[in-house]
């Protein structure tokens, strides 16, 4: 789902109770979710809870061995004077060195320029405007998936464009909005283009894995092969659902919006078109330059100590190229944004570019606050050994059940989908459950890479049916431009086929992918410890 979202300005009334059992279930989910604290406050409360729990559990002998040291596993009391003094002395470093913080902020600087300069907007309009009517649905879903590269641009740009394009093509506009919403949010973890969300989620996975194995290293793009293949699945399945299930059901719904208020498909001006191609060319030249730099055997982007002939030294954990993934995302989005800005006339000076970066950072203020409390919580979870105790005990319980690994992975998918109904932010959810499930499954021999892939499937498929998604009310408003009485229940019922069918097919796809042994990514594994 979208990485850190701002609350939309447009609000719609909460859905009213209806008679069906499913409507009552959704109302219960909505009420429960609304009662949860804000994610930032939730992490603060969890921090206090871990402190208190560590004080309660520290006197007990649990008869477990710390797999990191081979010594008895002891819970460390975090409420002693020494521990509290250490907490205060290291608070700044704990926050500043929190891996997800720098990753997302640096990437968003480049995304902000590419988005706010208009380069992404122009590219999407050009591509969708030239698509044949018969391929409109798969192209729209494909563009919606690719929009993940630009953070939340898909919610505010591609989804309303879906309605505009379908309406202009003589099709029901709500079907276009549904298809775009399914691609942007339901297929959030299906993308062949690296984006900030990939290394961001990996960083939470890595922090959690190091609870059990402090020497653990993970590739920043540790699921990229799987997410790329998933792109084809989501486009194909989404195409079928839209054309064969959703749009036929919408035929009886009259488009009664005011013609003057309906958004229109704006043409890309000749100057904007020229600017887009200049920006696109600049990005391609940047990629060519990167390839020329990385290709030679003596390239400084390769790992000089790598000796595995089966994997290129470009893709080892310590290769400078892999360490530079986020800065490269920043640069490769910054270049076309700047070129577009100057050629289109939107940039008059470098101050305009800086203003775009500033605007992108303004939207990240909430994320910084959440990251602060999240960093402190994860550190306390680690230092107290509470997380390790939960992982070891949980692994022992699952091992006693003797469930096949496939069943465990399916359980993680459905648990993630359920938690997603209550907590909106992708990073907040993973930061919450990764410290428990990543080391727990490592104890069962399942790698952090595979656990993360399962989480990403579950997190994506229920995005489109939870009213707690920050952009959900905004999507309702987009629908109301065409059908005035659209409500939350209407949107949920329209998106439910995508959620159910995506959940089933994507889960099966991951299991088959795993069974065939297709790599999740370069330097990614299915088992722990790595062979």
C-alpha angles and dihedrals in degrees: 000000000000112000109234111349131198118224108260118242094227115079131186129199117271115263114271122235115270133192103250122096091235092053090051090050091052091048090053091050090049093050093046092048092049090054093057115100120251109280092249092052090043090060091048091052090048089051090055090045092053090049092052093043092050090054091050096046100039096087094054130092109219096185092235130130122230102239090207097058107013089236128118112290108245127181111231116224108236094191097069118111091248094051093047091048089051090048092055094043092052100036095104094047091046089056100038093046093047100125100218093055099067093036097060097037095052093046092048092057090065094039090053093056094046092047104039095041088061099243095120092044092052093047094052093049093048094050097045092042092060098044117115114245093243091058096040095107099051092042091051092050090046092052090046090055093047090050088073086081088070095052110232097355090108093064096052099032115023099040096056089041088057090061092045094050096046091047091049089051092053094254128121108281093215088061089057091049090048093050092048092046090050091053097042098043110010091048094039094133095046111093136123093200116080113241138175092271092066099062090033094061090039090057091056089047090051093049089051094045091052089062085075102023115027091188094057117132125189132189112250089231096042095149101034098114091050095045090048092053089044089059090069091048095051094046092050097043092041090051091054094045093049098047100034105032115015104037095046089054090053095055092093093051111095120223099231103160121129110270092219092054097046111105115248130216103256116212121236106244119235090251092050090047091052090047092050093054092046089052092045091050090050090053092049090050088051091053091048090051091050091050092049090050095047101040103072115089090235093051116142088225091068127086104255092201096051115121104166107116092194095063127045116247087234089073103045119117092252098043110122088228091061092043089053099051095112096045088048091053087051094050097041091053095039094056099058091040092055094044091048092048094055098039093047092048094241090115116062095166141357088271089074090058091049089049089056090051090048091050090052091051092049088063090053097058093100091048091056091053092048091046091054094059093037091055092051092047095050091046091052090045088054100041094047094051088227090121092049091048091052090048095050094044092044092049090051090052093049091045090053089053087055092212117172114256090244091060091050092052091049088052091054090051094052093042090053091049091052095047087050089065088063105033119043107194116086094211093043092055094046092045087053100049104024095077088059105038103034096060091035092058091041086062087057093050097258114133125236088239092061094042090053091049090053091049092051092054093050093043092054104046098058096043091091097056102045117095086203092074101110092229095046095094089048091055088052088054090051088054093048090062087071104024110031100202096052111136139175091272091053092053093045092051090048093050098040095087090055092049096049098041094042089050094052099040096041092050091050089046092055092048092050091044089053093044091053090051094233107165117255087216140322110302091010124127140198096212137051127252093035114245 
